[in-house]
Each structure stands twice: as structure tokens, then as C-alpha cells.
Amino acid sequence: MVFNGNCEEAVKYYANVFGAEQQEIMRFGDMPPEEGFEMAEETKNLVMHTALNIEGSEVMFSDGMPDSEVPFGKNLNLTIVSDDLDKVKSQFNRLGADGKVTMELQETFWSPAYGALEDKFGIVWQFNYDDGSYGQQQ
């Protein structure tokens, strides 16, 4: 779920409602610096990622960037997390062929392959390859 600046409040609320343990909050300010990109101070404290396990399902949460309000209907994204890179690539490419890729499948600081797209029906999908070893390299 994507929020417009009130993600932390929403996660605390949902954690209380569902009796779920709140996971660590990763903030936009925690990202490694990127040359040529200066992040506004108000953005640094926004939630980049957190999650709750609700009745056995991992539900992920984030704030959108302050300069791009997320409209109702686009604030819910489906996320596929898999340890099969070929499957991630295939599914991403198949949905992206008829849709609009918003972030090519690429290496990020949390995953060797992450990408996002909007399919031909207007549904936003995120794909994340996770074999469990990426964060172990440090």
C-alpha cells in the first residue's frame, strides 16, 4: 500500500487492529546517496518500506514521494517476491510487454533484480528477486 506521507501512522494502526508485529521501517533517508540527486529533508523521514504479516500474508507499505501524490486506485500495488530469477524476468517481461514499465528490472541496494510496471488493466505490479543471500554479502 502506498500512502501520501502518513504511512507510519497507518502501519501502527493496522498493526494494532490485526495484532501484527511491526517490522523495521526503512526510510528514504536510509538510501545510499546517489550522485546528482539531492533529497529534500522532509522526504528523508518518509517510509520507503515496511511490512506487516497479517494472517500469514506479507503486506508491504510505503509513502509516495512528496512531489508526486499517489491517487486512490494506484495506492495498492501487487508485489511478487520470488527466489526464481528466470520466473521473475519472464513474468515481468510478459506483463510489461502490454503495459507500461515504470522501473526496469534492475539491481537495487536491497535486491539483485527489482522492477515495477503498470499492466494493461492499470494494475501496478512490483517484482523482487530474493534468494536470501543479497543482504548477507556485507
N, C-alpha and C positions, 0 to 999 in steps of 0.2 A: 504494500500500500504506500502511496506517495502522498505526502502532506505539504501544505504551504506554510511551513515554519512552526507548526505545532505538533510535530511528530513525537517528541519526547513526552509531552503531556498525554497524547493518545496512547502511546505504548504503556505508560504507567496505568492508565485507565483500563486498557484491555488486560494487562497482567493481573490487575485486581479482580476484574469481572470473571476471568477464566481461571484464576488461581494458578497462573503460569509464572515461572521464574523468569525475571527479566534478564536477558543476556547482555553482554558487554555492548556499549554504544560506541561505534566508530564515527567520529565527526569529520566533516570536510577538512577541518584544520589538521587532522591527523595524516592527511595525504602527503606523500613526499613532494617537495617543491618541484615545480615544472618551470623550466627556463622560459621567460617571456609571458608567464601567466601570473598575475598578481591577484590574490583572492582578497575580497573585501573582509574587513574584520567581522561584520555581522554574519557573514557566511561561514566563517571558521567554526562557530559553535553549533551550527545546524547538524542534524543527524544524517550521516551518509549511509549508515547501515546499522540495523539491529534486528533482532528476531525474537519471537516467542514460539515455544512449542505448545500449540493448542490442540489438545486431544489427539496427539500423535502426528499432527501436521505442522511443519515448519512454516510460519507466517513471517515474512520479511517486511521491514518498514524503512522508510527514508523520507527526508524532506526534499522537495524540489529546490532548485536554485532560486534565490530571491528575485532575479530578473526575469524568470520565466514561470509564471503561475501555472500550476497544473489544473486544468479544467476537470470538473466532475465527469466521470466516464473514462478519463485517461489516468485516474489516480489509482487504479488497480491494475497491476501487472502480473502476468503469469511467469514464473521462473522455473526453468528446467536446470537442475543440478545433476550432473552425471559424471561417472568415472570412466566413461567410454568416449574418448575424443572423436573417433570416427562417427559415432552416432550424433554427437553434439554438432559436428560440422555438417553432416547430412541434413539433420532436421533444420538447422539454422538456414542453410542454403535453400532448402525446399520452401520454407515459409517466406524467406527473403526474396525469392525469385518473383513471386506475385505480389509482394508487399513493398515496404519502404524500410531499408536498413538505416537505423539511426546511429549505430555504432558497430563498425565492422568487427567480426570475431578477431580478437587480438589479445596479446599479453597485457595484463594489468599487474599492479603490485600485489593483488590478492589471488590471481589465477593466471595460469599459462594461456587460457583461452576464455574470453568473456565477450559477449556481444549482445546487442539489443536491436529489436525491429518492431515494426507495426505490420501485422499481416493484412491481407486484402479485405478482411472484415472489420478492420480498425482496432483489433486486439493487440495490446502491447505485450511482447514476449522478451524475456531476458534468458540467455543461455550461459551457463557457467560450468566449465570443466573443472572437476575437483577429484583428484585421485588420492588426496590426503597427504601428499608429500610436499606441496608447494611451500607452505609456511615453515616446513622443517629444515629448509636449506640454510637458514640463518644461524 
